[in-house]
Amino acid sequence: MTKHLWIRAAICAAGAMSLQAAAWAQATPASATLNKPGRIVVTVPPGGGIDTIARRLATKVAAAMGQPVIVENRPGASGVLGVDNIVRSAPDGSSLILAAGSTITVLPHLMKKLPYDATNDLTPIAQIGVTPLVMLVNADNPSKTVGEFVAAAKARPGTMSYGSYGNGTLGHLIGEAFKHAAGVDLVHVPYKGCAAAINDLIGGQVSAVVCDIGSSAAFLQPGSRLRGLAITGTGRVAAFPAIPNFPEAGYPTLGPLVGWLGIFGPAHMPKPLVDALTADFANAMKTDDMRTALAQIGYDIGDPDRARFTRTVRDDTVLWGKLIQSIGGIAVE
C-alpha cells in the first residue's frame, strides 16, 4: 500500500471523521496524509517477543503513513489499560493496538467489569500471527501419548497437576478444557509466566504444563528434558512434526483453542481508512524478516483477509465464553 492510497483513503474518509481528520481533505493531494505521528500500543513491557513484533510492524508501515510510528508500551491490568486507551482515541488511524486474542475475546468473560465493550468499541484491522499451545510433560514421564497421560490421571485422581502461565491465561483455560473433555482430576498450579512453569516441570514439581509453543520450543529439541504430548490447532508445527494435535489425539474440542495477535483501532473508523491500513499491514507481513520474527516466537503469519479476521474475533468471543461457562467459570478481578 503506497502513500498515495493512504491519501485517497483519508480524503474519502474525511466526511465521516472528526474535524481534525477532515482537515486532511483540505490539504493538497501531494501532502494530504496523517498530520501527526502514529502509534501502536502494546499491552506488554518493552523487550519481549510481542514488543519486538510491534516495533518491526511500526517501522514497515511508517513509510505508508507518511509519519513516524512509535510503539507505546502500556502493560497492566491484563491488557485493559492498553485497550481502554485505544478505545478512547480518535478514529483517525493514528492510534492502533497490537493485542493478543485472549485480551479481546477471553478477558470480557473473566473480568466482572470492563470500561469498554471489546466487541463494539474496537475495529479489527489485521490478524498478524497465529500460534498453537502445547501440553508438555517431563521426558522421564512414562506417558508417551495423551491417552496414556489420561489413563494415569484416572488411575490416581487428584494426585496429578498441570501448570499454566497464570490464572485466566489461555494455558489455564486449555488445561481446564482438557480436564473437562478427558474427565480427569488435575490440580491447576498457576505461575508468573511459562519459564517458571517449565522450570518446575523439569524439576518434577508438576505433572504437565500448558504453554505457548514459542516459549516451549527450546525445550522440545531432540534430547530435551521435555516432551510435547499434543498441540492445539488442526495442523502440526513444522518444527515439531512428531507432536500430534489434540483432534488427532481424540479431543476435537481443543482444536480451535489457539492464540493469535491482531491489530485493532477504535470504533467508527471509516472503511476506506481501515482498508488502507489492512492492506499495509498485509504487505508488511509478506516480508521474509517479518515471517522470521514471528516464527522466532512461535507464530505463523496470520490471515490477511479482514472479513475473516473480523469473524474470527466474533466467533472466538463466543467460543471462549461457552468454554468458560462449561467448566464452571473462572473469575479474574
N, C-alpha and C positions, 0 to 999 in steps of 0.2 A: 504494500500500500504506500503510495507516494504522498509527499506533502500536499500535492495538488488535490488528491482525493480528500484529504483532511479539510482542505479549503472548501471544496464543494459540500462536504458533509456539514461543515459549520454554517455555511450560507443557507443551506436547506433547512437547517435546524433552528435558525435564528428566530423565526416566528413563534416557536414553542418554548423557547428558553427564557431565562431571566434577562433583565435589562442589560446586565453585564455581558452575557453571552450574545445578545442581539447586536452589540456593538461590532462583533466580528463582521457582520454582513455589510457594515458601512465602510470597512477597510477596502483598499484596492485589491483586486484579485491576486496581485503578486505578494501581498503581505497579510492577507486575511488568514490568520492562524491563531493558535492559542495565545492569548495575551498575558499569560503568566506561566511559570514553571509547573510541570505536572508532578504528581507524587503517587507512589504505590505504597500503601500501608501494609505492613505485615504484623501479625499478632505474636511474633516471637522475638527474642533478643537478637542483636547482631551476631554474626559469625556462624550460625547453623546452616544446615542444608537448604531450608526454605528461604532464609535470608539471602543466600547466595543465588538461588534461582531468581528471586525478585530483582536483585541487582543486575543480573545478566539481562533480564527482560527490560528493565528500565533503560539500559544502555542501548538496546536494539530498537526500542520504539521512540526514543528521544528524537531521532532524525525525522521520523514521520510526523511527530507532533510539532516540530519546529521550535521546541523549547527544551531546556534541560528537564530530566525526570529524575527525581530523587526517591530513595527508599526511606520510609519513615517507620521506625520500629515502635509499636505500641503494644507491648506484652501486658498480660494481666487479665484477671477475671475470666479465664478460659477462652479468651478471644473477644469477649463482649466489648471491651474498651475500643479495640480497633474497628470492629463492625459498627458500633454506635457512632464513631467519628465519621465514617463514610456515609452512613445513613443521613447524617445531619449536614453533609456537604452539598454544595451547589451541583446540579446535574449537568455540568458543562464539560465533562471529560477530563478535567484536570485532577480529580481525586478518585483513585481506584484502590482496590484492596486485593491482595493475593491471599486467599483464605483456604484452609483445609476444609474438605467437605463436611467433616464432623462438626465444625464450628457453625456451619449453616444449617445442616439437616438433622443433627443429633441434639445439639445444645437446647433447642426450644422444647424438647421433650424431657430434659433433665433439670432445667432451672425453672423455678416456680414463676419468676418474674424477669422479663427482659424489657429493656427500654425501647425495643423496636420489634417489628414483625418481620422475621427473616424472609418470609415468603413474598411479602408485598412491598417491603421497603428497600429492596436491592434489585439491581438489574444484572442478570447473568450475561457475561460478555464472552468468555473463552475458557474452556477446560484446558488446563496446562499439562497435567500429568495424572496418571492412574497407577496405583500400587496395591498389590495384594498384601495380606498379613499372613504370618506363618505360625503354626504351633510347633514349638521346639521341645525336645527332651534331651537329657544328657546322653552322650554317646554310649555310656555304660548301661543305660536303661534297657532292660530286656525286651521292651515293647518296640518292635520294628515297624509296626503299622498302627494306624488309628484304631483298627479293630482290636488289636492286642492291647492297646492302651485302655480302651473302653472295658475290655474283659477284666483287666487288672483293677480298674477303678470299681467295677461292680463287685469284685471279689472282696474288696476292702473299703466299703462305703465310708466316706467321711475322713479317711486317713490320707488321701492324696490331695494335692493342691495345684493351683496354677497361678502364675504371676502375670501381672499386666503393668503397663507404664502409667497407671493411675486410675482412680475411680472415675467412671464415666467416659474413659477413653475407648477407642474402637477395640483395643486389645481386651478391655474388660467386657464390653458388650458381646464381642465374638466369643469370649470364653463362656459367658453366661448362655449365649445361644447354643453353644456346643453342649453344655451341660443339659440344657433343656431337650435338644434333639437326641442326644445319646442316652438320656435317662440316667446320668451318673451324678454322684455327690462329690464335688470337688470344692475345696476351700479356696476362696479368692484371696490373694495377697497383693495389694497394690504397692507399687514402687514409684519413685520420682524419676521416671524415665526407663527406657529399655536397658541401658547399660547396667544399672543396679540390679534389675530383674535377671538379666543374663548372668551376671556375676554370681548371684545366689543359685541359679540353676546349675552352673558349673560346679559350685561348691556343695550341691546336694540339698540345699535348704527348701527348694520347691520341686514338685514333680514335673512341671511343664511351665512354659511361658508362651504367651501370645504377643508377638511384636511385629512391627512392620518389617518388610523384607530388607529394606535398606540398612536398618540398624543391626540386622541379623546376618547379613551377607558374609562378613568377615569370619563368622563362627560356623559357616556351613561349607567351608572349603574341605577338600579331602584331608583326612587326618585330624579334623577339628574335634573339639570336645563336645560338640552338639550335633543333633540330628533333627532334620525337619520331617515331621510326620505328614503334614498337609498344609496347603495354602488356600486362601480364599480366592475367588475368581473362578472362571470357567476354563482357563488355559493353564499352561505351565510356564514357569520362569525360565527363559532361555539359559541363564547362567546355572540353573539348578534343575535340569530336566528330569532328574530322578524323583523329585518331590511331587507326589500327586496333588491334585486339587481336592477339596472337600467333596464336591459332587462325585468324583471318581471313587472316593472312599466311602460313598454311601450316604452323604449328608448334603443333599442338593440345596437345602435352605440356607446353607452358609456360603454358597457360591456368589450371590450378589453383594456380599458384605466386604467391599473393597474401599480403600481410601482414595481420595483424589485432591488435587489442587485446582483452584479456579480463580479467574479474575472477575470481580464484580464492581459495579458502580452504584451510585444512588438510584433510587426510583425516579421515574419520569425523565429519563434521558431520551432525547429524540432518536428515532430509529436510524436516520442517516448517520448520525454520530456513532451510535452503537455498532452499525455495520462497518464503519471505517475502523473502529477500534478492534473489532473482531478480526477483520482481515489483517491488520497489522500484527496482532499477537499470533495469528496463524502463520504468518510469514516468518516471524521470529522463531517459532517452534520448529520450522522446517530445517533450520541450520544445524550443521553437524555438531557444533560446540554446545548448542542448547540440548540436543539429544544426549550428548555425552554427559553434560552436567546433571540432567535428570536421571540418567542411568546410574550415576555415582551415588545417588541417594535412594535408589531402588524404584524409580518411576519410569514408566513408559510414556511416550508422548500422548497427550490427551486427544479427544475427538475435536477437530477444528470446527465442526458444524454447530452453530449457536443454538439452533432449534432443538437439536438432540441434547445439547448440554442443558438447556432450559428444562427439558423433560426429565433429564437425569436428576436435576435439583428437586423438582417436584416429586418424582417417583421415590427418590431416596428419603425425602422427608416423611412420606407415608410409610415406606418400608421400615425405617428405624423406629418410627412411632409404634407400629404394630409389634415389632420385635420387643421393644421395651415393655409394652403392655403385656405381652405374652409371658415374659419372665418375671412379672410381678412388679415392674417399675424400679427405677433407680433414681434417687434424688441427689442432685448436686446443688448445694446452696450457692 
